[in-house]
Amino acid sequence: MRIALGQINATVGDLNGNVDRMVRQATAAVRGGAEIVVFPELSLNGYPPRDLVEKPSFLDRTQEALARLARETAQFPIALVVGFVAPADSSVGKRAANAACVLSRGQTVFEQRKMLLPTYDVFDESRYFQPAEKQKLWIWKGRKIALTICEDAWNDTQFWERRLYTRDPVDELADEGAGILISINASPYHMGKRTQRMEVFQAAAKRHALPVIYVNQVGGNDQLVFDGSSFALTATGEPLATCPSFAESLVVFDADARPQQSNLCANLNDECEAVYEALVLGTRDYIRKCGFARVIIGLSGGIDSSLTAVLAVDAVGRENVVGVAMPGPFSSGHSLTDARAMAENLGIRFEVCPINDTYHAFLGTLEPVFAGRQPDVTEENLQSRLRGATLMALSNKFGSLVLTTGNKSEIAVGYCTLYGDMCGGLAVISDVPKTLVYQLSRVGNRRHNNAIPESVFTKPPSAELRPDQKDTDSLPEYDVLDRILKAYVEDMLSPQQIADTLQYPIALVRDIVGKVDRNEYKRQQAAPGLKVTTKAFGIGRRFPIAQKFFE
């Protein structure tokens, strides 16, 4: 049986565009001699559709798009496995179901509903979908196929120490005599996720002695980046075919043959390289799917804005990136020099918009009200807010999206200015710890002939909002800070557990944890960011702002 892995980049709500992508890939699959082409979870609608599912018009137009896909592939000698939002069968409960159907010769010949609906991290499917009560095998040309949707194949009784659900759909379908497992997915990327997926499905293949077909969505949708990385495994868990990470792909292979090197794509083994590709893809898709073509970045001459600029160039091309330096009263000479040098090395447009005069004019306006009070962080933040206003003015005038440049370490502890450096439409590196920023910048330099000057790597990080300011005036060294933040934000350890595990003073840990807790109000007003770690600030982390529980 020849099967095609149809790894597509679906856009949420672009029903006709998604149909076009599937028709193109189905056409190519026919040319490759495939009998089945498998597309990702909710490939017709894009994932996650979120509250669009609540719109009756969205459900109606989904049915129209599915009918169009069936019509346009009616003459194809191939079966299409398609993920879509289906109307719920029951009059009780949710109005929709997360479903997969099989189209053949213009007709729906099989349909399966998702049974296990995730409600953790970034997932909220129980909010929208009615779960299936039972599932059945798809019989195709004498083959019994277990067709599952994402989470339904992630609850193996022998893989997880603590399972989330009492039922295992794969186990149930295998007991009914399944001869092959097909799993369609919209599984977002985070560091280590590709390895974890392979381990989960290799364990399932070996346990049930079933070949596995795993197809995943690729592309960025809002804060989530989907890496694709689709694959097929033999019944012993050996890779039979693979798709590249972070790119659309169609791979046709023989499910009954031995593995062939031609069906195995060379994938990124280095996780730092993978994060870089995830950020490029997520940035590109966010910009284009939101209807923008060009971006603006405030260039401070520091490592964060430098990395953001390099990523932007890879995402949309140097001709669509503008870097803006906004020197103020405490900016060092090398900040402007480094920013200009990097812009020239990248070949992007570079503008200088000083804020000195505006800053002093603003101070003059506020002087009568501030009379008798000493300068403090207020005057520091004013500089950052003037820079934010400058970038947003340029954004309005030229129709360009502002990319913010704050990293996860800063955002975690509130070392950022609300309505200042947090202004913008996309926070590209908001889930990237500072220590990883330096590593990703080296990746960027390898790809761009050392565009980021070496001095940017070696100078002490500084917001330059007061004389001789350094980040370490307010924070511990970043390698220390990042370890504490990972333990608290991602691993959910208590301050005492962190202090005991990392051997750091408990007072230091409590200080950092307190900063994280107190700055939730800032993060919930931040631009959306791209998720690349196991726990990002954004839709997957839901803490109240007005609350009294502190560690």
C-alpha positions in Angstrom: 0.0 0.0 0.0 1.5 3.3 -1.1 0.7 6.2 1.3 1.5 9.9 1.1 2.3 12.0 4.1 0.5 15.3 3.3 2.2 17.8 5.7 0.6 21.1 4.9 0.7 24.6 6.4 -3.0 25.4 7.0 -4.2 28.8 8.0 -7.0 29.1 10.6 -10.3 30.0 8.9 -8.8 30.0 5.3 -11.1 27.2 4.2 -10.7 27.8 0.5 -6.9 28.3 0.8 -6.6 25.1 2.8 -8.7 23.2 0.2 -6.4 24.5 -2.5 -3.3 23.2 -0.6 -4.9 19.7 -0.2 -5.9 19.5 -3.9 -2.3 20.4 -4.9 -0.8 17.8 -2.6 -3.4 15.1 -3.6 -2.6 15.8 -7.2 1.1 15.2 -6.5 0.3 12.1 -4.4 -1.6 10.6 -7.4 1.5 11.3 -9.6 3.5 9.5 -7.0 1.3 6.4 -7.2 -0.2 6.8 -3.7 -3.4 5.1 -2.8 -4.0 7.2 0.3 -2.9 10.8 1.2 -3.1 11.7 4.8 -3.5 15.3 6.0 -3.2 16.7 9.5 -5.8 17.2 12.3 -8.3 19.9 11.4 -6.4 20.5 8.1 -9.5 21.9 6.5 -10.0 24.5 9.2 -6.5 25.1 10.6 -5.6 24.5 14.2 -6.5 25.9 16.7 -9.8 27.5 15.4 -10.7 28.4 19.0 -14.0 30.4 19.3 -14.6 30.3 15.5 -16.1 26.9 16.3 -18.9 28.7 18.1 -20.0 30.4 14.9 -22.8 28.6 13.0 -21.5 30.2 9.8 -18.1 28.6 10.4 -19.6 25.2 10.7 -21.7 25.7 7.6 -18.8 27.0 5.5 -16.7 24.1 6.7 -19.3 21.7 5.2 -19.2 23.7 1.9 -15.4 23.5 1.8 -15.4 19.8 2.5 -18.0 19.3 -0.4 -15.7 21.4 -2.7 -12.7 19.2 -1.8 -14.7 16.1 -2.5 -15.8 17.5 -5.9 -12.3 18.6 -7.0 -10.8 15.2 -6.1 -13.6 13.1 -7.3 -11.7 11.8 -10.3 -8.6 11.0 -8.3 -7.8 7.3 -7.8 -6.9 8.0 -4.2 -8.4 8.2 -0.7 -7.9 11.5 1.2 -7.8 11.5 5.0 -8.9 15.0 6.1 -9.3 16.6 9.5 -12.2 19.0 9.9 -14.7 20.5 12.4 -17.9 18.4 12.1 -21.4 19.1 13.5 -21.9 17.1 16.6 -24.2 14.1 16.3 -26.0 14.6 19.6 -28.5 17.3 20.5 -27.0 17.3 24.0 -23.6 18.9 24.6 -21.3 20.7 22.3 -22.3 21.6 18.8 -19.1 20.4 17.1 -16.7 17.5 17.0 -13.1 17.2 16.1 -13.3 14.8 13.2 -11.5 13.0 10.4 -13.2 11.8 7.2 -12.0 9.7 4.3 -13.0 11.1 0.8 -12.9 8.7 -2.2 -14.4 9.4 -5.6 -16.2 12.4 -4.4 -17.9 10.8 -1.4 -17.3 10.5 2.3 -16.7 6.8 2.8 -15.6 6.9 6.5 -15.7 9.2 9.5 -14.1 9.1 12.9 -14.6 11.5 15.8 -11.9 12.4 18.4 -12.5 10.8 21.8 -9.8 12.3 24.1 -10.0 16.0 24.2 -7.0 17.7 25.8 -7.5 20.6 28.2 -3.9 21.2 29.4 -1.2 23.6 28.4 -2.2 25.3 25.2 -5.1 23.0 24.5 -8.8 23.7 25.3 -10.7 21.2 23.2 -13.3 20.3 25.8 -14.5 23.9 25.5 -15.5 23.3 21.9 -15.9 19.7 21.0 -18.2 16.8 21.8 -16.0 13.7 22.5 -16.7 10.4 20.6 -18.2 7.7 22.7 -16.9 4.9 20.5 -14.7 4.4 17.5 -14.5 1.9 14.7 -12.0 0.6 12.2 -11.8 1.9 8.7 -11.7 -0.9 6.1 -9.8 0.0 3.0 -9.0 -2.5 0.3 -9.1 -5.3 2.8 -6.9 -3.5 5.3 -8.2 -2.8 8.8 -7.0 0.7 9.7 -7.1 2.4 13.1 -7.7 6.1 12.2 -7.0 8.3 15.3 -6.8 12.0 15.9 -3.8 13.3 17.9 -4.6 12.9 21.6 -6.3 9.6 20.9 -2.9 8.0 20.2 -1.1 9.7 23.1 -2.5 7.7 26.1 -0.6 4.5 25.9 -1.0 2.5 29.1 2.6 1.3 29.1 4.3 4.6 28.1 3.1 7.1 30.7 3.6 6.8 34.4 0.4 8.8 35.0 -2.1 8.8 32.2 -4.7 11.6 31.7 -7.5 9.4 30.5 -9.1 6.1 31.5 -9.4 4.9 27.9 -6.8 4.2 25.2 -8.4 4.3 21.7 -5.4 2.7 20.1 -5.5 -0.2 22.5 -9.2 -0.6 21.8 -8.9 -0.5 18.0 -5.9 -2.8 18.1 -8.0 -5.3 20.0 -10.5 -5.2 17.2 -7.9 -6.3 14.7 -6.3 -3.2 13.3 -3.5 -3.9 10.9 -2.1 -0.3 10.6 -2.4 2.9 12.7 -2.9 6.3 11.1 -2.7 9.3 13.5 -3.5 12.8 12.2 -2.1 15.6 14.4 -1.8 19.3 15.2 1.0 18.9 17.7 2.8 22.2 18.5 6.6 22.4 18.7 8.6 22.9 21.9 12.1 21.9 22.6 12.4 18.1 22.9 8.9 17.5 21.4 10.1 15.8 18.3 12.1 13.3 20.2 9.2 12.7 22.6 6.8 12.1 19.7 9.0 9.6 18.1 9.4 7.7 21.4 5.6 7.7 22.0 4.8 6.2 18.6 7.7 3.8 18.5 6.5 2.4 21.7 2.9 2.1 20.3 4.2 0.4 17.1 6.2 -2.2 19.1 3.6 -2.8 21.6 0.8 -3.5 19.1 3.0 -4.8 16.3 1.5 -2.2 14.0 2.9 0.1 11.3 2.3 3.7 12.3 1.6 6.7 10.0 1.9 10.0 11.9 1.1 13.2 10.0 1.5 16.6 11.7 0.5 20.2 10.8 3.3 22.5 10.0 3.4 26.3 10.2 2.7 29.1 12.7 -0.8 30.0 13.9 -0.7 32.9 16.4 1.5 31.8 19.4 1.9 28.2 18.3 4.5 26.9 15.9 3.9 23.4 14.4 7.0 21.7 13.2 5.5 19.0 11.0 8.2 16.3 11.4 5.7 13.7 10.1 6.8 10.1 9.9 5.9 6.5 9.2 7.2 3.5 11.3 7.4 -0.2 10.7 5.7 -2.5 13.1 9.1 -2.8 15.0 9.3 1.0 15.3 11.9 1.5 12.6 11.5 4.8 10.6 10.0 4.0 7.2 9.5 7.6 5.9 10.0 11.1 7.3 9.1 14.7 6.4 11.3 17.6 7.2 10.7 19.9 10.2 9.3 23.4 9.7 8.4 23.0 6.0 5.5 21.8 3.9 6.2 18.4 2.4 4.7 15.4 0.6 6.4 12.1 1.0 5.1 9.0 -0.8 6.3 5.6 0.4 5.3 1.9 0.4 3.9 0.9 3.8 4.7 -2.8 3.1 8.3 -2.3 1.9 11.5 -2.1 3.9 12.8 1.4 4.8 14.5 3.2 2.0 16.9 6.1 2.5 15.2 8.1 -0.2 12.1 8.4 2.0 14.0 9.6 5.0 14.5 13.4 5.2 17.6 14.8 6.9 16.2 16.6 9.9 17.6 19.0 12.4 19.4 17.1 15.1 20.6 20.1 17.0 17.7 21.5 19.1 19.2 25.0 19.1 19.0 25.0 15.2 15.4 23.7 15.5 14.4 26.5 17.8 15.9 29.0 15.4 13.8 27.5 12.5 10.7 27.5 14.7 11.1 31.2 15.4 11.7 32.0 11.7 8.6 30.0 10.7 6.4 31.4 13.4 7.5 35.0 12.7 6.9 34.6 8.9 3.5 33.0 9.3 2.3 35.5 11.9 3.3 38.4 9.7 1.9 37.1 6.5 -1.2 35.4 7.9 -2.1 38.7 9.7 -1.8 40.6 6.4 1.5 42.4 6.9 4.5 42.4 4.6 7.1 44.6 6.4 8.4 44.8 10.0 10.0 47.5 12.2 12.5 46.7 15.0 14.0 49.0 17.5 17.7 48.3 17.4 19.6 49.1 20.6 22.9 47.5 19.7 22.1 44.7 22.2 21.9 41.0 21.6 18.1 40.7 21.9 17.3 43.2 19.1 20.1 41.9 17.0 18.7 38.3 17.2 15.2 39.6 16.4 16.5 41.4 13.3 18.4 38.3 12.0 15.3 36.2 12.5 13.1 38.8 10.8 15.4 38.8 7.8 15.2 35.1 7.5 11.4 35.3 7.9 10.5 38.0 5.4 13.6 39.1 3.6 16.0 42.0 4.2 14.0 44.3 1.9 11.1 44.1 4.3 12.9 44.8 7.6 13.6 48.3 9.0 15.8 48.8 12.0 15.4 52.0 14.1 18.0 53.3 16.5 16.6 55.7 19.1 19.5 57.0 21.2 18.7 58.7 24.4 20.5 60.7 27.1 22.3 57.6 28.5 22.9 55.6 25.3 26.5 54.6 24.9 28.4 55.4 21.7 28.9 51.7 20.9 25.1 51.1 21.0 24.5 53.2 17.9 27.7 51.9 16.3 26.9 48.3 16.8 23.3 48.7 15.7 24.4 50.5 12.5 27.1 47.9 11.8 24.6 45.0 12.1 22.0 46.7 9.9 24.6 47.2 7.2 25.9 43.6 7.5 22.3 42.4 7.2 21.5 44.8 4.4 18.4 46.2 6.0 17.2 49.8 6.0 18.5 51.7 9.1 17.0 54.9 10.6 18.0 57.0 13.6 15.4 58.7 15.6 16.9 60.3 18.7 14.6 60.8 21.7 16.8 63.3 23.6 14.8 66.4 22.7 11.4 64.7 23.3 12.6 63.3 26.6 13.7 66.7 28.0 10.5 68.3 26.6 8.4 65.7 28.4 10.4 66.2 31.7 9.6 69.9 31.4 5.9 69.2 31.0 5.9 66.9 34.0 8.2 69.1 36.2 5.4 71.1 37.9 3.6 67.9 38.8 6.8 66.1 39.9 8.1 69.0 42.0 9.8 68.0 45.2 10.3 64.4 44.1 13.6 62.8 43.2 14.2 61.1 39.8 13.6 57.4 39.9 12.5 54.5 37.7 9.7 56.9 36.4 12.2 58.8 34.3 13.9 55.6 33.2 10.7 54.2 32.0 9.8 57.4 30.2 12.7 56.9 27.8 11.4 53.4 27.0 7.9 54.6 26.5 9.1 57.3 24.1 10.8 54.7 22.1 7.6 52.6 22.0 5.6 55.6 20.8 8.2 56.3 18.1 8.0 52.7 16.8 4.2 52.7 16.8 4.1 56.0 15.0 6.4 54.5 12.3 4.2 51.4 12.3 1.1 53.5 11.6 2.7 55.6 9.0 4.2 52.8 6.9 1.8 49.9 7.6 4.6 47.8 9.2 4.3 45.4 12.1 6.5 46.2 15.1 8.5 43.2 16.5 9.2 43.5 20.2 12.6 42.3 21.4 12.2 41.3 25.0 13.4 37.8 26.0 11.8 35.3 28.4 14.1 36.1 31.3 13.3 39.8 31.3 9.6 39.3 30.8 9.5 36.7 33.6 10.7 39.1 36.3 9.2 42.3 34.9 12.5 43.7 33.7 10.6 45.5 30.9 8.5 48.6 30.5 4.7 48.4 30.0 3.8 50.6 27.0 7.5 51.0 26.3 9.8 48.2 25.0 6.8 45.9 25.3 5.0 47.8 22.5 4.5 45.9 19.3 2.5 43.3 17.4 4.6 40.2 18.0 7.1 39.3 20.7 9.4 37.1 18.7 11.8 35.9 21.5 9.5 36.2 24.5 9.8 32.5 25.2 13.6 32.4 24.7 15.7 32.6 27.9 18.6 35.0 27.8 21.2 32.3 27.8 19.5 30.7 24.7 19.4 34.1 23.0 23.2 34.1 22.9 23.2 30.5 21.4 20.6 31.4 18.8 22.5 34.5 17.8 25.5 32.3 17.0 23.2 30.2 14.8 22.1 33.4 13.1 25.7 34.5 12.6 26.6 31.2 11.0 23.8 31.9 8.5 24.6 35.5 7.9 28.3 35.8 7.8 28.7 37.1 11.3 26.3 40.0 10.8 26.0 40.5 14.6 29.3 42.2 15.7 31.3 40.3 18.3 31.2 43.3 20.6 27.4 42.6 21.0 28.2 39.2 22.4 30.8 40.4 24.8 29.5 43.7 26.3 27.5 43.5 29.5 23.7 43.6 28.9 22.2 47.0 29.7 18.9 48.8 29.3 20.9 52.1 29.2 18.2 54.1 31.0 20.6 55.6 33.6 24.3 56.2 33.7 26.5 53.1 33.6 23.4 50.8 34.1 23.9 47.1 33.8 21.2 44.3 34.0 23.2 42.7 36.9 22.4 45.8 38.9 18.8 44.5 39.3 19.2 40.8 38.4 21.6 37.9 39.1 23.8 36.6 36.2 21.6 35.2 33.5 22.9 31.7 33.7 21.7 31.7 37.4 18.4 33.5 36.7 17.5 31.2 33.8 18.0 28.1 35.9 15.7 29.4 38.6 13.1 30.5 36.1 13.0 27.2 34.3 12.6 25.4 37.7 9.7 27.7 38.7 7.9 28.5 35.5 8.4 25.3 33.5 8.9 22.6 36.2 6.6 24.2 38.8 9.0 23.7 41.7 8.6 25.6 45.0 11.3 28.0 46.1 12.6 25.6 48.7 12.8 22.8 46.1 14.6 25.1 43.7 17.1 26.2 46.4 17.7 22.6 47.4 18.1 21.3 43.8 20.2 24.1 42.4 22.1 24.9 45.6 21.2 28.6 45.5 20.5 30.8 48.5 16.8 30.6 49.4 16.6 34.4 49.7 17.7 34.8 46.1 15.2 32.2 44.9 12.4 33.8 46.7 13.3 37.2 45.3 13.2 35.9 41.8 10.0 34.0 42.4 8.4 37.0 43.9 9.2 39.1 40.8 7.6 36.5 38.6 4.4 36.5 40.6 4.2 40.2 40.9 4.5 40.9 37.2 1.7 38.8 35.8 -0.2 42.0 35.1 2.5 43.1 32.6 2.7 39.7 30.8 -1.0 39.6 30.2 -0.8 42.9 28.4 2.2 41.9 26.3 2.2 41.2 22.5 1.7 37.5 21.6 4.9 35.5 21.6 6.0 32.3 19.9 6.1 29.2 22.1 9.3 27.2 22.0 9.7 25.9 25.5 7.5 23.5 27.5 5.8 26.4 29.3 5.5 29.8 27.6 3.9 33.0 28.9 0.7 33.2 26.9 -2.3 30.9 26.2 -0.7 27.9 27.9 -0.1 29.6 31.3 -3.2 30.9 33.0 -2.5 32.6 36.4 -4.8 35.2 37.9 -3.6 38.8 38.2 -5.7 39.8 41.3 -4.8 37.1 43.8 -3.1 36.6 47.1 -1.3 33.3 46.8 2.5 33.9 46.7 5.3 31.4 47.2 
